Amino acid sequence: MSKWIDDSIVIDFPVPNPIQQIISELEKYDQEEDDYFYFDRSELLENVTKDYVYEKVLTAKQRALLIQKYS
């Protein structure tokens, strides 16, 4: 069971590798209950996904799902 990750949200779209790396770190820090590094990476996810929406790699809806799941 996750402390900060909303497991009810399913990410069923392709995620760019840099975002996947951040997600892997978030999952690790969530499991370890390391709030400092979890929220540091969560903030990074919010910033990086903005760029991917701007570049039209992700939609705003996909970004919102990622943020909702991991923030």
C-alpha positions in Angstrom: 0.0 0.0 0.0 1.3 3.4 -1.0 1.6 6.3 1.4 1.6 9.1 -1.2 0.8 7.4 -4.5 -2.8 7.1 -5.6 -2.9 3.5 -6.7 -6.5 3.9 -8.0 -5.2 5.9 -11.0 -4.0 3.8 -13.9 -1.4 5.3 -16.3 -2.3 3.6 -19.6 -0.4 5.8 -22.0 3.3 5.9 -23.0 5.5 7.9 -20.7 8.8 9.3 -21.8 11.9 7.7 -20.3 13.0 10.7 -18.2 9.5 10.8 -16.6 9.6 7.0 -16.1 12.9 7.4 -14.2 11.3 10.0 -11.9 8.3 7.7 -11.4 10.6 4.8 -10.4 12.3 7.0 -7.9 8.9 8.2 -6.5 7.9 4.6 -6.1 11.1 3.8 -4.3 10.8 6.8 -1.9 7.2 6.1 -1.3 8.0 2.5 -0.3 10.8 3.7 2.0 8.5 6.5 3.3 11.2 9.0 2.6 9.2 12.2 2.5 12.0 14.6 1.7 13.2 12.8 -1.4 9.6 11.8 -2.4 8.4 15.4 -2.5 11.6 16.7 -4.1 11.0 14.2 -7.0 7.3 15.0 -7.0 8.1 18.7 -7.6 10.5 17.7 -10.4 7.7 15.6 -12.0 5.4 18.6 -12.0 8.1 20.8 -13.7 9.3 18.2 -16.2 5.8 17.3 -17.3 5.0 21.0 -18.0 7.8 20.9 -20.7 6.4 17.7 -22.2 2.9 19.3 -22.5 4.5 22.4 -24.1 6.3 20.1 -26.6 3.1 18.2 -27.2 4.6 14.9 -26.0 1.9 14.6 -23.3 -1.5 16.1 -23.2 -2.7 18.3 -20.4 -5.0 15.5 -19.3 -2.2 13.0 -19.2 0.0 15.4 -17.2 -2.9 16.0 -14.8 -3.2 12.2 -14.2 0.5 11.9 -13.5 0.4 14.8 -11.1 -2.7 13.4 -9.4 -1.3 10.0 -9.0 2.2 11.0 -7.7 1.6 14.3 -5.9 
